[in-house]
Amino acid sequence: MQKLYTLLIALIMSAPALAEDIENAPDSIPATTADATTAAWPEQTDITAKTLGQRLLNAFDPSIKFGGYIIGQFTATDQHGASSHSNFNLRLVRLYLNGYCFKDFYYRLQMEMNGAPGVDKGPRIIDAFIEWQKFDEFRVKIGQYKRSIGFENPMAPLNVGHGSYSQLTTKFLFNDRNGAHSTGGRDQGIQVQGDLFPAKDGHKYFHYQVGLFNGQGINHSDKDNHKDLIGGIWVSPIKNLRIGAFGWNGKYTNENYVASDTLALQSVHRVRWSTGIDYESDWVFRAEYMSSVGGVVTNKNKAHRSDAWYATVGVPVMKNLKIYGKWDCYRDTKHWSSLKQNYVLSANYWLGKNLLFQANYTFTSDRANTKDHYYNTVDLQVAARF
């Protein structure tokens, strides 16, 4: 305690001298002193910037994978009134890159390269998104990607099992019956999704997904200040089996609307729901039904209600060979008089992992086709991926 008192007395006695030193101090630091003081700062700042930059680069740690595939096609049909009864076609040419950065962020960019250049055709971006995947239970995706509806829509063309998607997917998602431009089932927006309740074998019992989208499809911005709400859930009681339901409440705006066109509509509602079951393993079974409410922007007299359904089965015959059968139906007016049915038989043979030979036969029964109610189509495809 005595030492503390001594220290306090010393400070009090020195205070006047300290005040005098401060009062008599020069207004600026001598040049030599200032130069010596500031000379150290650039070096320290440079070291700090390098350290932060290195840490950021290490955290970024990007991975990149390049790939793509080509699908060539030959089609022959006996349909009366067809513009051509046989045709060679480059069905798809796609290039993509994907990977991870900052460990938890997955990104993907995919381009479609086939077709003559033009509006909504020819070389164009079809996928461009980033998804935060830190938690299986809650993931966030933003950009341009497949709409979160249905089991078949998000599947890659080489995994569908047939030479084309079902009428449900093509009429309501790809080349929408409402008059929208071709989108490939995609749109621009933000989506959250997750998988919950893990089972002992590693699969999750429950999945959810919901997103907000522009409603105008790929490479088109919002036109009506209205966002489409699309979502779905499914349960997976056993591994590889999914039973789900989906909904879509949206609107499409006619970008080519002209007031003088008496048949055209400026916009149409797009209210849809679907349910389905999907089992994907050596054996495949997939079935879906979708109902749609909403008109057609190019013709106000078209029906406002339509629906579609399909069921497909895949059976492994031998190593690398699988046979698929499909019953595929669409009703443009939701009445039986507009029913179009495709009965499809497909053979898929994989030569290795990257070369697919596919043969498809389709018998079509189209009650609304006044020229030809029944006709046959043969479709041969070769696909190579890299």
C-alpha positions in Angstrom: 0.0 0.0 0.0 2.9 2.3 0.8 4.3 1.8 -2.7 1.0 2.7 -4.2 0.9 6.0 -2.3 4.4 6.8 -3.3 3.5 6.2 -7.0 0.5 8.5 -6.8 2.5 11.3 -5.2 5.1 11.0 -7.9 2.5 11.3 -10.7 0.9 14.4 -9.0 4.3 16.1 -8.7 5.2 15.4 -12.3 1.9 16.6 -13.8 2.9 20.3 -14.2 6.1 19.4 -16.0 4.1 17.0 -18.3 1.6 19.7 -19.1 4.4 22.2 -19.9 6.0 19.6 -22.3 2.7 19.1 -24.0 2.1 22.9 -24.3 5.6 23.5 -25.7 5.4 20.6 -28.1 5.7 21.4 -31.8 2.6 21.5 -34.0 3.9 18.7 -36.2 6.2 15.7 -35.9 9.7 16.3 -37.3 10.1 15.1 -40.9 12.6 12.5 -40.0 10.4 11.0 -37.3 7.3 11.2 -39.6 9.1 9.5 -42.4 10.4 6.7 -40.2 6.9 6.2 -38.7 4.9 6.1 -41.9 7.5 4.1 -43.9 6.5 1.0 -42.0 2.8 1.2 -42.9 2.9 0.3 -46.6 4.9 -2.8 -45.8 2.5 -3.8 -43.1 -0.5 -3.1 -45.3 1.0 -5.1 -48.2 1.7 -8.1 -45.9 -1.9 -7.9 -44.6 -3.4 -7.7 -48.1 -1.3 -10.7 -49.2 -2.4 -12.7 -46.2 -6.0 -11.9 -46.7 -5.8 -12.6 -50.4 -4.1 -16.0 -49.8 -6.7 -16.9 -47.2 -9.5 -16.0 -49.6 -7.9 -18.0 -52.4 -7.5 -21.0 -50.2 -11.1 -20.8 -49.1 -12.3 -20.4 -52.7 -10.7 -23.7 -53.7 -12.7 -24.1 -56.9 -13.3 -27.4 -58.6 -14.3 -27.5 -62.3 -15.7 -30.3 -64.4 -16.3 -29.9 -68.1 -18.6 -32.2 -70.1 -21.3 -32.5 -72.7 -23.2 -34.8 -75.0 -24.5 -35.2 -78.5 -27.7 -36.9 -79.6 -28.2 -37.8 -83.3 -31.6 -39.0 -84.5 -33.4 -40.6 -87.4 -37.2 -40.6 -87.5 -39.7 -42.3 -89.9 -43.5 -42.1 -89.7 -46.5 -43.1 -91.8 -48.7 -40.2 -90.5 -50.8 -38.7 -93.2 -50.3 -35.0 -93.7 -46.8 -35.0 -92.1 -44.4 -32.5 -93.7 -41.9 -35.3 -94.1 -42.1 -39.0 -93.5 -38.4 -39.4 -92.7 -35.8 -37.1 -91.2 -32.3 -37.0 -89.9 -31.9 -34.6 -87.0 -29.3 -33.4 -84.6 -31.6 -33.6 -81.5 -29.3 -32.1 -78.9 -25.8 -30.8 -78.5 -25.0 -29.6 -75.0 -21.9 -28.4 -73.2 -21.6 -27.8 -69.5 -19.3 -27.0 -66.6 -20.0 -27.4 -62.9 -18.2 -27.6 -59.7 -17.8 -26.3 -56.2 -16.3 -23.1 -54.6 -15.9 -22.0 -51.0 -16.6 -25.7 -50.2 -20.4 -25.3 -49.9 -21.4 -23.5 -53.1 -22.3 -25.6 -56.2 -22.5 -24.0 -59.5 -23.5 -25.1 -63.0 -23.5 -23.5 -66.5 -25.0 -25.4 -69.4 -25.4 -24.3 -73.0 -27.4 -25.8 -75.9 -25.5 -25.5 -79.1 -27.8 -27.1 -81.8 -30.4 -25.4 -84.0 -30.3 -22.4 -86.3 -29.6 -19.1 -84.4 -32.7 -17.1 -83.6 -35.0 -16.0 -80.8 -35.3 -18.8 -78.2 -33.4 -21.2 -80.5 -29.8 -22.0 -81.6 -26.9 -21.6 -79.2 -28.1 -20.3 -75.8 -27.7 -20.7 -72.1 -30.2 -23.1 -70.5 -28.8 -23.6 -67.0 -26.9 -21.0 -65.0 -27.2 -21.2 -61.2 -25.5 -21.3 -57.8 -26.7 -23.4 -54.9 -25.6 -23.2 -51.3 -25.4 -26.8 -50.1 -24.0 -26.6 -46.6 -26.9 -28.4 -45.1 -28.9 -31.3 -46.6 -31.9 -30.1 -44.7 -31.8 -26.6 -46.2 -30.3 -25.6 -49.6 -30.8 -22.4 -51.5 -30.6 -22.1 -55.3 -30.6 -18.9 -57.4 -30.4 -18.4 -61.1 -31.8 -20.3 -64.1 -32.7 -23.9 -63.8 -35.4 -26.6 -64.0 -38.8 -25.6 -62.4 -39.4 -27.5 -59.1 -42.3 -29.6 -60.4 -42.7 -33.2 -61.4 -40.4 -36.3 -61.4 -39.6 -36.4 -65.1 -39.0 -32.7 -65.7 -35.6 -32.5 -63.9 -34.3 -35.7 -65.5 -31.5 -35.5 -68.1 -32.5 -36.7 -71.6 -30.2 -39.7 -71.5 -31.9 -41.0 -68.3 -35.6 -40.8 -69.4 -35.5 -44.2 -71.1 -37.3 -43.1 -74.3 -36.5 -40.9 -77.3 -38.5 -38.1 -75.9 -40.2 -36.9 -72.8 -43.9 -37.6 -72.0 -46.7 -35.3 -73.3 -47.2 -34.2 -69.7 -43.7 -32.7 -69.6 -43.7 -31.3 -73.2 -47.2 -29.8 -73.1 -47.0 -28.2 -69.6 -43.3 -27.6 -69.1 -41.2 -27.6 -72.3 -43.3 -26.2 -75.1 -46.2 -24.9 -73.0 -49.6 -25.2 -74.5 -50.4 -21.7 -73.3 -48.3 -20.2 -76.1 -45.1 -19.5 -74.1 -41.8 -19.8 -75.9 -39.8 -23.1 -75.5 -38.1 -23.3 -72.1 -37.0 -26.9 -71.6 -38.9 -26.8 -68.3 -36.8 -24.0 -66.9 -37.2 -20.5 -65.5 -35.3 -17.9 -63.5 -35.8 -17.6 -59.8 -34.9 -18.7 -56.3 -35.6 -22.0 -54.6 -35.1 -23.6 -51.2 -35.2 -27.4 -50.8 -34.1 -30.0 -48.4 -34.1 -33.7 -47.3 -35.2 -34.7 -43.8 -35.3 -37.8 -41.6 -32.4 -40.0 -42.6 -32.9 -43.8 -42.7 -30.3 -46.4 -41.7 -29.5 -47.1 -45.4 -28.6 -43.5 -46.0 -31.7 -42.3 -47.9 -34.0 -39.6 -46.6 -37.6 -40.2 -45.9 -38.9 -36.7 -46.7 -38.1 -34.0 -49.4 -39.5 -30.5 -49.9 -38.8 -27.8 -52.5 -40.4 -24.5 -53.1 -39.4 -21.6 -55.4 -40.4 -18.2 -56.8 -39.9 -17.7 -60.5 -40.4 -15.0 -63.1 -42.9 -17.1 -65.1 -41.5 -16.1 -68.5 -39.0 -19.0 -69.0 -35.3 -19.0 -69.8 -33.4 -15.9 -70.8 -36.5 -13.7 -70.4 -37.0 -11.2 -67.6 -40.2 -10.6 -65.6 -42.9 -8.8 -67.6 -45.8 -8.4 -65.2 -44.5 -7.9 -61.6 -46.0 -11.3 -60.8 -44.0 -14.3 -59.6 -44.9 -17.9 -60.1 -45.0 -20.0 -56.9 -44.0 -23.6 -57.6 -43.3 -26.4 -55.1 -43.6 -30.0 -54.1 -43.0 -32.6 -51.5 -42.4 -36.4 -51.6 -41.9 -39.2 -49.2 -39.5 -42.0 -49.7 -40.6 -45.1 -47.6 -37.8 -47.2 -49.1 -34.6 -46.4 -51.0 -35.1 -45.4 -54.6 -38.9 -45.0 -54.2 -40.6 -41.5 -54.2 -44.3 -40.7 -53.9 -45.0 -37.0 -54.3 -47.3 -34.1 -55.0 -46.6 -30.7 -56.7 -48.3 -27.4 -57.2 -47.9 -24.3 -59.5 -49.7 -21.0 -59.1 -48.5 -18.6 -61.8 -49.1 -16.3 -64.8 -47.7 -15.9 -68.2 -47.6 -12.6 -70.1 -47.8 -12.5 -73.9 -44.6 -10.7 -75.0 -45.8 -10.4 -78.6 -49.3 -9.1 -77.7 -50.8 -6.8 -80.2 -54.1 -5.1 -79.3 -55.4 -5.3 -82.9 -55.2 -9.2 -82.7 -58.7 -10.0 -81.7 -57.8 -13.6 -80.7 -54.8 -12.8 -78.6 -54.7 -12.5 -74.9 -52.4 -10.2 -73.0 -51.8 -12.8 -70.2 -53.1 -16.1 -68.9 -53.2 -17.8 -65.6 -51.2 -21.0 -65.0 -52.6 -23.0 -62.2 -51.5 -26.6 -62.1 -51.1 -29.5 -59.8 -49.6 -33.0 -60.2 -49.0 -36.2 -58.3 -46.8 -39.1 -59.1 -44.7 -42.1 -58.1 -41.1 -42.9 -59.1 -38.9 -45.9 -58.6 -35.4 -45.8 -60.1 -33.1 -48.8 -59.8 -32.3 -51.8 -62.1 -36.1 -51.9 -62.6 -37.9 -48.6 -63.3 -41.5 -47.5 -62.7 -42.6 -43.9 -63.1 -46.1 -42.5 -63.4 -47.5 -39.0 -63.1 -50.7 -37.1 -63.6 -51.0 -33.3 -64.1 -54.1 -31.0 -64.3 -53.9 -27.5 -65.8 -56.1 -24.4 -65.7 -55.3 -21.5 -67.9 -55.9 -20.3 -71.4 -53.7 -19.8 -74.5 -52.3 -16.4 -75.3 -52.5 -16.9 -79.1 -56.1 -18.0 -79.1 -58.7 -17.0 -76.5 -61.1 -19.6 -77.8 -58.9 -22.5 -76.8 -59.9 -24.6 -73.8 -58.8 -23.3 -70.4 -58.6 -26.8 -68.9 -56.4 -29.7 -69.9 -54.6 -32.6 -68.3 -52.1 -35.4 -69.0 -50.7 -38.6 -67.5 -48.2 -41.3 -68.3 -46.8 -44.5 -66.9 -43.5 -46.1 -67.9 -41.8 -49.3 -66.9 -38.1 -50.2 -67.4 -37.0 -53.8 -67.4 -33.3 -55.0 -67.4 -32.8 -57.7 -70.0 -29.1 -58.2 -69.8 -26.0 -56.2 -68.9 -26.2 -52.7 -70.4 -29.6 -53.5 -72.1 -32.9 -52.2 -70.7 -36.4 -52.3 -72.4 -38.9 -49.6 -71.6 -42.7 -49.5 -72.2 -44.8 -46.3 -71.8 -48.5 -45.3 -72.0 -48.6 -41.6 -72.6 -51.8 -39.5 -72.7 -52.8 -35.9 -73.2 -56.2 -34.2 -73.3 -56.1 -30.6 -74.7 -59.7 -29.9 -73.6 -59.9 -32.3 -70.6 -62.5 -34.2 -72.6 -62.1 -37.7 -74.1 -62.7 -36.4 -77.6 -59.3 -34.6 -77.5 -57.4 -37.6 -76.1 -54.0 -38.3 -77.7 -52.3 -41.6 -76.7 -48.8 -42.8 -77.4 -47.9 -46.4 -76.8 -44.1 -46.5 -76.8 -41.6 -49.3 -76.7 -37.9 -48.5 -76.4 -34.6 -50.4 -76.2 -31.6 -48.8 -74.5 -28.1 -50.3 -74.9 -25.1 -48.7 -73.3 -21.7 -49.5 -74.9 -19.6 -48.6 -71.9 -20.6 -45.6 -69.8 -20.7 -42.9 -72.5 -22.2 -44.3 -75.7 -26.0 -45.1 -75.9 -27.9 -46.8 -78.8 -31.6 -46.3 -78.6 -34.5 -47.7 -80.7 -38.1 -46.4 -80.2 -41.4 -47.5 -81.7 -44.5 -45.4 -81.1 -48.1 -46.2 -82.0 -50.3 -43.0 -81.8 -54.0 -42.8 -81.3 -55.1 -39.2 -81.8 -58.9 -38.6 -81.6 -58.5 -34.8 -82.4 -56.5 -35.4 -85.6 -59.0 -35.3 -88.5 -56.4 -36.3 -91.1 -55.1 -39.4 -89.4 -56.3 -40.9 -86.1 -53.7 -43.7 -86.0 -50.1 -43.8 -87.2 -46.7 -45.3 -86.4 -43.3 -43.8 -85.8 -39.9 -45.3 -85.6 -37.1 -43.4 -84.0 -33.4 -44.4 -83.8 -31.0 -42.4 -81.7 -27.3 -42.5 -80.9 -25.9 -40.5 -77.9 -22.3 -39.9 -76.9 -21.3 -38.0 -73.8 -17.9 -36.8 -72.7 
